[in-house]
Amino acid sequence: MNRVCETLGIEKPVICGPMAWTSTAPLVAAVSNAGGLGVLGVGFAPIEFVEEQILETQKLTDKPFGINVYMSPDTALLDKITQVVEDTKPAVVYADVLAGMDYDLAKTYFDKWHERGCKVVTKPSFMDDAIIAEKAGADVIIMKGWEGGGHVTFETTMTLVPQAADVIKVPLVASGGIADGRGMAAAIALGAEGIEMGTVFLAAEETVVHPNVKKAVVKAGDMCTVITGNATDEPCRQIKNVLSDKLLRIEAENVKAEAAEFLRPVAESSLKKAMAEGDTENGAVMAGQIVPLIKEVRPAAEIIDTVLAECAEVLKKMSNIKF
């Protein structure tokens, strides 16, 4: 059996990456009902919203799903999440870390979440962090290349995944630049046992975002994404628009410290402005470089099953290649 599926209690080794204002109960339940793992994008949300979304998702599916949390040194937040986990019992806690996985912090909370019956998935940005996460007890590790949307790393999926495959013993999932079966087959060739996708689910029928967002994703072409926010040390990839032009101009015209200060008020609430309000020019549509492959809005189950079928076909063809 596939180790990602066995570990997480799912049928298909496909994870829907948690996306703020996007990965809410309808999409998460649809992905889990289709056999994958849906993850609520609630890492920076108020605790009341986290609880509400868990309960709403549980009304829509009896399959495993997860919640994401940022591994912040603010342990008060992590303690609140731990209480929510105890009260509502999601199957998976998805622990995000931008940089600098702290072993003691990870070990403490991974153990707490395990004690409450959860599996722990984590997505480190660097190999050192991946090794620390495994030592701390992570059940599944995701390595995301900089091709992906939203918060980005500094190496490509093709670079990160084989490095992790050489040293990580727990199930490994590839993320970043994957939207079809070819991408999944490539991930498997690199040593992953499953995939995470985000951008393609922006255009899922069940995704509750403004229709303008889905239109922007479907019409996006090559070279349409840019990375903003380098000055804040939290760079993000998004579809190029009026907002991104403004952010990049601020970074170009100011030294790093000043740029970071000027960026924050401009970027604040920009994701909500796009996802909830439909302003895809002055709001942020965080999509990955693979967005040109997304040509239509489809049900989440169709997205997952098509990817798996295409992957099987590609792997079959690969096995016939002679050298």
Number of C-alpha atoms within 10 A of each C-alpha: 7 13 15 25 19 13 15 23 19 21 18 21 22 28 28 28 24 25 21 19 19 26 27 25 27 20 26 35 29 24 30 28 21 22 22 29 30 30 29 31 25 24 20 12 13 10 16 9 11 22 18 13 21 24 15 15 25 18 11 16 17 11 22 22 30 29 26 26 22 17 23 17 11 9 12 10 17 17 13 12 22 19 16 17 23 16 11 14 19 23 21 25 26 29 24 20 20 19 15 14 22 16 16 11 15 23 18 12 21 25 17 17 22 16 11 17 15 22 23 25 27 28 22 24 25 21 16 13 20 24 19 19 28 21 13 20 21 26 22 23 27 26 30 31 24 26 24 27 28 24 20 22 24 14 15 18 24 19 14 22 27 20 15 24 18 10 12 19 13 16 22 26 28 33 31 29 28 29 26 22 22 18 21 29 25 18 26 20 15 20 18 24 21 23 27 24 25 25 27 29 27 31 27 22 18 23 23 19 22 18 15 16 22 26 16 19 25 19 14 21 17 10 12 17 24 20 22 28 21 16 21 17 12 15 19 21 25 24 28 21 17 13 21 25 15 16 21 18 14 22 22 12 10 14 11 16 11 14 21 20 14 17 21 13 10 16 18 12 12 20 21 19 19 23 25 18 16 21 18 24 18 19 27 29 32 27 28 31 25 24 28 18 17 21 15 14 19 16 17 27 19 13 20 25 18 14 21 20 12 17 21 16 14 17 17 12 10 12 8 8 7 5 3
